[in-house]
Amino acid sequence: MEVTYYGHACLSIKIGDTHLLVDPFISENPAASGIDINSIPADYILITTAQQDHTSDVERIAKRTKAKIISNFEISNYFFDLGIENAHPMDLGGSYNFPFGSVKMVPALHSSTFENGKAGGCACGFIIKTLEKTLYVAGATALHFDMQLIPVRYKLDLAVLPIGGNFTMDVEDAIMASDFVKCNKVLGYHYDTFHIIKVDDKDLAVRSFKAKGKELVLLNIGQTLLV
């Protein structure tokens, strides 16, 4: 499994020959200006919230690649009305076996409204389980106790957690979240895109995780992590 970071909350997850794209927000993110959006492959697009900084490139990429959208019912319907009929709607607590592995939709505490004001259902995270690895993508979320249910059923190899604060967990909350999900390897995301979610001292963030016996990975935009 290979995880490539495209800035903010956008990830590409390569599982064998299958490409999953999570929360595409690239063309409107100045920090990702060096990324050619037309070169990004996608067989599936996973969407955690309707907010513009998670969905702005969904329509463009889905129409180009014919990727299947995996999201909640409201978000799936929203893009259906835009002419994207290839979707697999889910809801919180649900799981489904796809050709690349299983996906479970888990709660996230966050708002979920489209830029035009249309409701986007409940925000969510995803647990992606393959024969080799299990990955938790928390989505834009606050710290919450439901995270403690995840290790009851899953042994995670990597947790992708927001660290920017203000709209989501900050670094200290993310450390606690890694305790909740019992995963000591964390990929930080949802930070630095805007000044109010800037992590000023990234070395301190890494050291704070290390002091608790954990590893915080911070990727440059376009950089890939082998899980």
N, C-alpha and C positions, 0 to 999 in steps of 0.2 A: 504494500500500500504506500503510495506517494501522496503527500499533501503539499500543494503549492499555494502560497499566500499572495493574493492579489490586492491586498489593502483593505482596511476597515474590517468588514465581516465576511469578505468574499474569499472562498477557498475552492480550489480544484482538488478533488480526491480521485486518484487513479487506482483502480482495482483491476489488476490484469489488463485487459484491453478496453475496459469500460471507464468512462470519464463522468464523474459527478461534479456538478458545479453548485456551490452553495451561495445564496444571497448575492447575485451579481450586481455590484455597484462599482463600476470601473470608469466608464466614459465621463461621468460627472464628478469623479474624484480626482482633483488635481494631483494628488500624490501618486496616482497610478497612470499618469500621462504617458509614461514610456511603454505601456502595455498595449499591444495591438489587439483590440477586442475581437476582430474578425479572425484571428488566428487561434482563439481559445476553443478547444473541442468540448462538446457536451452531449452526452447521451441521456442524462437526467439532470434536471435543475431542481434543487431542494430549496424551499423558501421557508424561513422561520417567522417572518413578520411582514406585514404589508407595507411597512414604512419605506419611503422613497430611497433611503440610504441602504436598502436591502433588495430593492426590486427594480431599480431604474433601468437596468439592461436586460431584464427578463424577456420582454417582448421581442426585442431585436435579436437576441441570441437564440431564443426558442424557435423563431421563424426561420432563422438561417440554418440551424442544426437539426430541426425537427425533434429536439429533445423532449422527453416526457417530464412534465412538471409533477413534483411530489410536494404536496403542501396540504393545508387544511381545506375544507370544503369551500369556504368563502373566497379564498385566494384562487383556488382552482377555477371557480366559476367566473371570477373577475377576468382572468386571462382567456377563458373560453369565449367570453363576450368580445374579446379582442381578436378572435379568430384562431386561438391556440386550443385546439380540441384534444390534444394528446396530453392527458393529465391523469394522475392517480390521486384522488382526494383521500385524506386520512383525518383522524381526529385524535385528541389526547388519549394516551393509553393504548392506542391501536398499534399493531405491528403487521408487517406483510413481507413475504419472501419474494424478492426480486431475483432476476438471474445472477446478479453480482453478490447477493447476500440479503440479509434481513434488515429492515428499517423499522425502528420503533419510535413513535412520536411521543415525546415527554414534555411536561409543562415548562414554560418559561414565564417569568413575571415581567411583563413589558406591555406597552401599548402596541396596537396593530391596526393602523388606519392608513388608507391610501392617500396620496397627495391631494386627490380631488375630494377628500372627505368621506369616501365610501368606506364602510366598515370592513375590516379584514379578518374577522374572527379572532380566535385566541392565538397569541404568540406561542411558539414552541421551540423545542430543541429536538435533536435526532440522535439516536444510538444506531450506529451502523456496524453490523456484525458480519464478518466473513469467516471462512474456514480458518484463516490465519490470524486475523487481528480484529479488535473491537475498539471503535472510536466513538467518543461522545462529543457532539457539537452542541454546546449549551445554548447557542443563539444569544441575542441581546437579552440579558436577564439580570434581575436582582438575585442575591443569594436567597435560597429558600430550602426548607426542610425536606421537600419532596426529593431532593437530590440524594438523600440518604437511602432511598429505595433502590437506586440504580445498582449498587454493588451486591444487593441481595440476589440479583439475577445475572448480573454481568461482571466479568473481570476485564477492566479497561486497560488497553495498552497506551492510550493517549486521551487526554481531556482537553478540548479546545474551549477556553474560558475567556470572557471579556475582562479587561483589566483597566479600562479607561476611566471608570467612575462617572459621576454626574447622571448619565442615563442608564448605567449598568453597575455591576460590581466594580470595585476598585481592586488594587493589588492585594490588600489584606483580606478582603472578602473572597477573592479567588483562592487564596491559600486555604481558607476555611472550606471553600467549595471542594477543593482537591481532597481534603480530609473526608468530607461527606461522601464523595464518590469513590474514595479509596484508590486514587490514582496519583502517583507522585511525579508523573511526567505531564507537563502542561504546556500547550501552545497558547500563548497570549494573543488575543485579537480585540477588535473594537476599541482601538486607542489611537491617539495622535492625528486622526483625520481632521478634527476641529480643535480649536485652542482649548475648549472647555473639557476635552477628554484627553488632553496631552499628558503623557507620563514623562515628567521632567527628568527624573533620574532612573534610567533604565538599568544601570548597574546596581543601584540599590534594590530595585525590584527583583533582579536575578539573585542578589545576595540574600534578600528576605526569604525567598523560596528555599535557597540552599541551606539557610539556617534551620529550616524545618525538615531537612532531609529530602528536599524536592528539587526538581529541575524545571526551570521556566525557560522555554525556548521562544525567542523573539526573532522572527524571520524578516529579512528585507523583502520589499514587494518584488514578486517574481521568483523568490527563492523557494526551494523545495526541501521538505523534510521526509526522510525515509522512515516509516513507522515499522 
